């Protein structure tokens, strides 16, 4: 079973007092205390970001670790990553992250991890990367389209309700044909895919949701997806 959990925003990065999405990710692993590895590449492997990851995940039932490409702890990157139950990708600059991944071969390792049943997850840059395409501000202040790893079909926009112009620009990109139809997720919402198909939408905030956005008869159609508020399930 191949799983990807793509968060529009939230988790320990944005809501350190609300770890419902992070708990949900851990619950999808078979192990009672899954081995989870944080990839903070998009942040430039910022020490403060790594520290926040450990601070949050050491309070949860798991075995946390991280992989820095600026200060690698091993030469066997593939062996290190394929030993995990979950890989969790942080936010930051999507373009720089993907460039570094390709240079180090992390893109190929992540595909192999996915095919082996290791859960892939993340937010912002760490959610865009799994799709064929997405919206990013990696190039500066303006949003632009970017190619992802293509494990999931279509396009993706995170921070759908959290950043000005995200929704309108995503609509315009799809309407113009610059991006394919795809999934948008609010901050606090996560898209859970199994074997490439959407399985569930969950949220850590009561009104956060996700959407399917497509061009239909020359106009944009946005369909709100049924969303399970995790507070009701914990």
N, C-alpha and C positions, 0 to 999 in steps of 0.2 A: 504494500500500500504506500503510495507516494503522496506526502502531505506538504502543503505550503500554507502558512498562516500569515497573511499580509495585513498589517495594521496601518490605517490612515494616519494615526498618531496616537499617543497615549503610552501606556506601560510605564516602566520605571523612569524612562527618559523625560516624560512630561507630567506624570502623575505619581510621584514617589509614595504618596499616601494611599494610592488606589492601584493595587497590583492585580486586579481582576483579570485583565488580559494576559498578564504574565503567568498567572496561575492556570488559566485556561490552556495556554500553550504547554505547560508542564503536564497537565492532565491527559494530553493526547498521546504521551509516550507510554510504552508498555511497562517500563521500569518504574518502581515505586519512588526511587530517587534518581531520576534521569540525569545523565551527564550532559550539561548544556554549555556550549562554547559561544562566547560573545565575539563577534567580528566588528570592531570599531573603526574599520578602515576609512569610512566616509568622513570621520571626524579628524583624520590624521592621527588616529590612535591616541586621542587626547587622554592624558592620565586621569583627569577629573572625571571623564565619562566612564572609564574603566572602573574607577573607584566607586562610582554610583551604581554600576552594575553589580559589583560584589556586595555592596551595602544592602541592596534590595534582595538579591537572590540568595544570600546567606541566611536570610530569614525564611526562605521557602524550602520545601523538601526537594533538594536537588544537589548535584555536584557541579558547581560553577567553575568555569575556566575561561580564558580568553586567548586569542591569537593576534599578536601585533606583527604587522609586516615591516614596521620600522625598527622593532626590537624583537625579532623572531626568537622564540625559545627552543626551536628545533629546526633541523634541516628537513626532516620528514614531515612536511606540511600535510601531505595526503594521509599518511598514517595517523597523524594527530587528529585531523578532522573526521576521518572515517571511523574513529573510535568513539564518537559522540552519539548521543541519542537525538540531540536537538542542536541546531545551529541558529543563532539569533544575531541578525545584522542590524547595526545601529544606524542612526540618521547622520546627515551631513551632505557632502558634495558627491552626488551620484556619479558624475562624469569622472572625477578623479578616482573614486572607488573602483569603478569598472575598469579603468585604465590600469590601475595597480593590480587588480585581480588577474587581468589578462597577462600582464608581465610576469607574474608569479605562478600562473597556472591555476589560480584559485577558481576561476570560472569553470574549468573542466572538472576540478575536484568537487565543486558544489553540484554539478550535474550528476556525477557519479554517486555522491551522497544521497541525492534525491531518489535516484534509481534504486539505491540500496535500502530505502525506507527510512533514512534519517530525516527527521522533521526539519524543514526550512522555515524560518520565520523572520520577522523584522518590521520596522516601521520607517516611514518616509523613504529615504534612499533604500532602506532595507525592505521596502515593499515594492517600490518601482522596479527594482532590479530583476524580479522574477518574471515580469511580463515581457511581451515583445516590444512594447513601447510605453512611454510615460511622459509626464510633465515634470520639468525640473527647473530650479532657479540656479543650477550649477554654473551657468555662464555669466551670472550677474544678477541684477535686480529683476529682470523680466523673465517670465516663464517661457520655456521652449520645449520642443519635443526631444526625446532621447530614446535610443535603442537599448533594450535590456537584454537579459540572457535568453529570453524566449521560452522558458519552461512553461509559462502560462500564455494562452492565446489572448490577443487583443491588447488594449492599452489600459493604463491605470493612472488615476490621480489621487494622491493622498491629501490630507489637510483640506478636505473639500469644504468644510464650514469654518476652518480655522484661519484661513489666510485670504485677504482681500483679492478678488479677481480670479481665484482658483476655479470657481464654478463657471464663470462666464468665459474664461479663456479655454477651459477644457471643452466647453460646448463649441467654441469657434474653431478649435483645432479639428474636432470631429466633423463639424459641418463642412469645413473646407477640404476635408480628405487628408489633412496633414497627419492625423492620427486615426487609427482604426477605432471602431466602437469598443467600449470597455467598461471597467468598473471604477467607480469613485467611492472613496470612504472618508467619512468625517473623522475628526480627531476623536479617539475613544471607540472607534468601530474597527472590526477586523473581519476579513474575508478568509474563510477556511475552505481550501480546495483539497479534494482527494482525487487522485488519479486524473488531475487536470480539469475536473468539474467542480463547480461551486457546491459545497456540501452544507455550509452553515454560515450565517452572519451573526456575530456576537458583539456586544458593546459593554464598556465599563461605565458609560454615562447613559442616563435614562433616555435622552432624546437623540443620541448619536445613531447614525444609520449608514447604510451603503446604498449605492444606486447602480443600475445598468443604464448607460448612456449610449444612444445610437442615433444615426441619421435615418430618418424615415420620410420619404416623399419630399426631400429637400429641406426638411425641418428637423430640429433636435427633439428627440423623445427621451425623457428621463423617467425611469421606473424605479420607485423606491422599493428596496428589497426587504422582505420580512426579517426582522432583527430580534434576537434574543438578548434581553438585558440581563447580564450575568448576575446581578444582585438577586434576581429571582431564583437562581439556580445554585446559590452557595449557602 
